[in-house]
């Protein structure tokens, strides 16, 4: 599995979801988009699960690696 990474920590919050959705569109089937975020993106998970048919919700993972650092994996079917 190939992963692309997007660091969201310096991106203003209103611009994050559009950037994530655009980057996820570019990911090949079977690959994943990895996010570095300053909080756990629970609303993003629910939005992806509801709106993006190619999002593999079962393969979604979040790892907290610091006080304000989360590594999120968004796999694509």
C-alpha positions as CSV (number, residue, x, y, z in Angstrom):
1,X,0.0,0.0,0.0
2,X,1.3,3.4,-1.0
3,X,0.6,6.4,1.3
4,X,0.5,10.1,0.6
5,X,0.9,12.4,3.5
6,X,-0.7,15.8,4.2
7,X,0.3,17.9,7.2
8,X,-2.7,19.9,8.2
9,X,-1.3,21.7,11.3
10,X,-0.4,24.9,9.5
11,X,-3.5,25.0,7.3
12,X,-6.4,27.2,8.6
13,X,-9.3,25.0,9.8
14,X,-11.8,26.2,7.1
15,X,-9.4,25.0,4.4
16,X,-8.7,21.6,5.8
17,X,-11.6,19.4,4.6
18,X,-11.5,20.7,1.0
19,X,-7.8,20.0,0.9
20,X,-8.3,16.5,2.4
21,X,-11.1,15.6,-0.1
22,X,-9.1,16.8,-3.0
23,X,-6.0,14.9,-1.9
24,X,-8.1,11.7,-1.3
25,X,-9.5,11.9,-4.8
26,X,-6.0,11.6,-6.1
27,X,-5.2,8.5,-4.1
28,X,-5.3,5.3,-6.1
29,X,-7.6,2.4,-5.1
30,X,-5.9,0.3,-2.4
31,X,-3.7,3.1,-1.3
32,X,-4.1,5.6,1.6
33,X,-3.9,9.2,2.5
34,X,-2.1,9.9,5.8
35,X,-2.9,13.1,7.7
36,X,-0.9,14.8,10.4
37,X,-3.4,16.8,12.5
38,X,-3.5,18.8,15.7
39,X,-6.6,17.1,16.9
40,X,-8.5,13.8,16.4
41,X,-10.6,14.4,13.3
42,X,-13.8,12.5,14.4
43,X,-16.1,14.8,12.3
44,X,-13.9,14.1,9.2
45,X,-14.3,10.4,9.7
46,X,-18.1,10.7,9.8
47,X,-18.2,13.0,6.8
48,X,-16.0,10.6,4.8
49,X,-18.0,7.6,5.8
50,X,-21.3,9.3,4.8
51,X,-20.1,11.0,1.6
52,X,-17.2,9.1,0.0
53,X,-18.1,5.7,-1.3
54,X,-14.4,4.8,-1.9
55,X,-13.4,5.5,1.7
56,X,-12.5,2.3,3.6
57,X,-14.0,3.1,7.0
58,X,-13.0,-0.3,8.4
59,X,-9.3,0.5,7.7
60,X,-9.4,4.0,9.2
61,X,-6.8,4.5,12.0
62,X,-5.9,7.3,14.4
63,X,-2.7,7.3,16.4
64,X,-1.9,10.0,19.0
65,X,1.8,10.6,18.9
66,X,2.0,13.8,20.9
67,X,-0.1,16.3,22.9
68,X,-1.3,18.0,19.7
69,X,-0.3,15.5,17.0
70,X,-2.4,12.8,15.5
71,X,-1.5,10.5,12.6
72,X,-4.7,9.6,10.7
73,X,-4.8,7.0,7.9
74,X,-7.6,7.3,5.3
75,X,-7.5,4.1,3.2
76,X,-9.2,4.0,-0.2
77,X,-11.1,0.9,-1.4
